[in-house]
Amino acid sequence: MPAKTPPSQSNIYQIKVTLNGIRPPIWRRIQVRDDITLARLHTILQIVMGWEDYHMHAFRIGNMEYGQPDPDLGIRSDRSVKLKQFVSGEKFKFRYEYDFGDSWEHMLEVEKVLPPEPGVHYPRCLTGKRACPPEDVGGIWSYPDFLEAIRDPEHPEHDEMLEWIGGSFDPEAFDLEDVNDQLAQIK
């Protein structure tokens, strides 16, 4: 049962975000206010997952899609839709797709509905595992090939891939402090 808060206060949703199709999994656990818009959640997801916001995105909730409006794709604006308008409580799941070409699909699951803690800035990231793949690497289909190339100095694309990525890439890296420093800049 969700904790009751005065009408002037928001609840906090603890959400596990998992990038689909990658093993071992890449995931984050975040806490956000229930009154944020999907557009704001998009900004938060870009930060916590390590994306750079170069591409289109869409949230899939039931049979509706929200993101940058595109009538041809059936995508409605995410700027005025708030989380609490559709989240029915704990265990509620919805999808977030980033970069329609590479098709990075994320599953979001509301794990807990909590009262806000006094003095805590939301949004915040509690924990996470592994780095997100680099932008434009080619989706879940090409990411394993990229990792193979950068790990093997004898691979024919080793030098090219390292140059493309800027010299190095650690797929196990996740800097919680840096993520929360960036989230602290969100008002």
C-alpha distance (Angstrom), angle and dihedral (degrees) to the residues before:
residue distance angle dihedral
M1 . . .
P2 3.81 . .
A3 3.78 116.1 .
K4 3.79 112.5 -105.5
T5 3.78 117.6 -120.4
P6 3.79 131.1 -178.8
P7 3.82 113.1 -87.2
S8 3.82 90.6 -106.9
Q9 3.81 92.0 58.1
S10 3.74 128.5 73.7
N11 3.76 126.4 -135.2
I12 3.78 119.5 -123.0
Y13 3.78 120.6 -122.4
Q14 3.78 116.5 -150.9
I15 3.79 104.9 -152.9
K16 3.78 130.7 -172.7
V17 3.80 111.0 -147.9
T18 3.81 116.0 -161.6
L19 3.79 125.8 -177.1
N20 3.81 104.5 -133.5
G21 3.79 123.9 -128.5
I22 3.82 100.2 22.3
R23 3.81 124.6 111.8
P24 2.94 125.2 -131.8
P25 3.79 87.3 34.7
I26 3.79 125.8 -107.5
W27 3.80 109.4 -146.4
R28 3.81 146.9 151.6
R29 3.80 134.4 -157.9
I30 3.79 112.4 -145.3
Q31 3.78 138.4 173.7
V32 3.79 120.3 -144.2
R33 3.78 136.8 168.6
D34 3.80 114.7 -98.6
D35 3.81 92.0 -129.6
I36 3.82 97.3 63.0
T37 3.77 119.4 112.3
L38 3.77 123.6 -116.6
A39 3.82 87.2 -112.4
R40 3.82 88.9 59.8
L41 3.82 90.5 45.6
H42 3.81 87.9 53.6
T43 3.82 89.2 55.8
I44 3.81 90.4 48.7
L45 3.80 92.6 48.9
Q46 3.80 91.3 50.2
I47 3.82 89.2 55.6
V48 3.80 99.5 43.0
M49 3.78 95.0 43.7
G50 3.79 94.8 43.0
W51 3.79 98.0 -119.1
E52 3.81 120.5 146.8
D53 3.83 101.6 -139.5
Y54 3.80 95.1 -117.9
H55 3.80 95.4 133.7
M56 3.79 144.0 49.2
H57 3.78 121.1 -85.5
A58 3.78 139.2 -167.3
F59 3.77 137.3 -167.9
R60 3.80 114.5 -142.6
I61 3.77 112.6 -151.4
G62 3.76 114.3 170.1
N63 3.79 105.3 -47.0
M64 3.83 94.4 -26.7
E65 3.81 129.6 93.8
Y66 3.80 124.6 -154.9
G67 3.79 129.2 -173.4
Q68 3.78 135.8 88.8
P69 3.80 100.4 -1.8
D70 3.79 114.4 -102.8
P71 3.80 115.8 162.7
D72 3.82 91.5 -168.8
L73 3.83 90.0 59.3
G74 3.80 94.1 37.9
I75 3.81 92.4 -116.8
R76 3.81 116.6 150.1
S77 3.79 124.4 -157.2
D78 3.81 116.4 -81.8
R79 3.83 93.3 -160.4
S80 3.81 99.1 93.7
V81 3.81 102.4 28.0
K82 3.80 111.9 102.0
L83 3.79 125.7 -156.2
K84 3.80 93.4 -121.6
Q85 3.82 89.5 58.6
F86 3.80 91.9 72.7
V87 3.81 110.4 11.3
S88 3.78 105.2 103.6
G89 3.81 95.4 -169.1
E90 3.76 140.4 -82.5
K91 3.82 117.3 -1.4
F92 3.82 91.6 26.2
K93 3.81 109.4 146.2
F94 3.77 133.0 -162.7
R95 3.80 137.9 160.1
Y96 3.76 135.8 -114.5
E97 3.79 120.6 -166.3
Y98 3.77 121.4 -165.9
D99 3.81 124.2 -169.3
F100 3.79 107.2 12.3
G101 3.83 90.4 -146.6
D102 3.81 97.6 53.8
S103 3.81 88.8 28.1
W104 3.80 101.1 -147.2
E105 3.80 101.8 -170.4
H106 3.79 119.5 -165.6
M107 3.80 127.5 -167.6
L108 3.79 114.3 -144.1
E109 3.79 119.0 -162.7
V110 3.78 124.3 -176.3
E111 3.80 101.5 -133.9
K112 3.81 99.1 176.7
V113 3.78 141.3 6.7
L114 3.80 108.6 -145.8
P115 3.78 139.9 172.9
P116 3.80 113.3 -108.5
E117 3.79 115.8 -94.6
P118 3.80 114.0 -124.7
G119 3.79 112.9 -105.8
V120 3.83 94.8 12.1
H121 3.81 119.6 127.4
Y122 3.78 114.8 -136.0
P123 2.96 133.8 -122.6
R124 3.76 99.4 51.0
C125 3.77 137.0 157.7
L126 3.80 116.4 -131.2
T127 3.79 100.0 -172.7
G128 3.77 144.5 -33.1
K129 3.77 145.3 177.1
R130 3.78 133.6 -125.6
A131 3.79 133.4 -9.1
C132 3.78 122.2 -77.8
P133 3.79 114.8 -113.3
P134 3.80 115.7 -94.2
E135 3.80 119.1 -89.0
D136 3.80 113.2 -89.7
V137 3.81 95.8 11.6
G138 3.80 89.4 133.7
G139 3.80 105.4 -98.3
I140 3.79 130.9 -87.7
W141 3.80 89.0 -40.9
S142 3.83 95.2 61.1
Y143 3.79 101.4 30.6
P144 3.86 94.9 82.3
D145 3.83 89.7 51.2
F146 3.81 89.9 50.6
L147 3.84 91.2 51.2
E148 3.79 91.0 47.8
A149 3.81 91.3 51.1
I150 3.81 96.0 49.7
R151 3.83 93.6 45.0
D152 3.81 96.1 50.5
P153 3.83 115.6 63.7
E154 3.83 88.1 -165.6
H155 3.81 93.3 56.1
P156 3.84 111.0 113.8
E157 3.83 91.4 -127.5
H158 3.84 96.6 41.3
D159 3.81 98.0 106.4
E160 3.80 94.0 38.5
M161 3.82 93.1 51.7
L162 3.81 93.2 46.2
E163 3.78 90.6 50.4
W164 3.82 90.7 47.4
I165 3.82 91.7 51.5
G166 3.79 93.4 46.0
G167 3.81 100.5 -102.5
S168 3.79 105.2 -52.3
F169 3.78 145.2 21.8
D170 3.81 127.1 -169.1
P171 3.82 109.9 -160.7
E172 3.83 90.1 -166.7
A173 3.82 95.5 55.1
F174 3.78 122.1 113.2
D175 3.81 121.5 159.0
L176 3.81 108.0 -160.0
E177 3.80 93.6 179.9
D178 3.81 92.8 53.1
V179 3.81 91.5 47.7
N180 3.80 91.6 51.4
D181 3.82 91.3 46.4
Q182 3.81 88.2 56.3
L183 3.81 92.2 45.1
A184 3.82 89.8 51.8
Q185 3.81 88.0 65.0
I186 3.82 90.3 63.5
K187 3.77 111.5 95.1
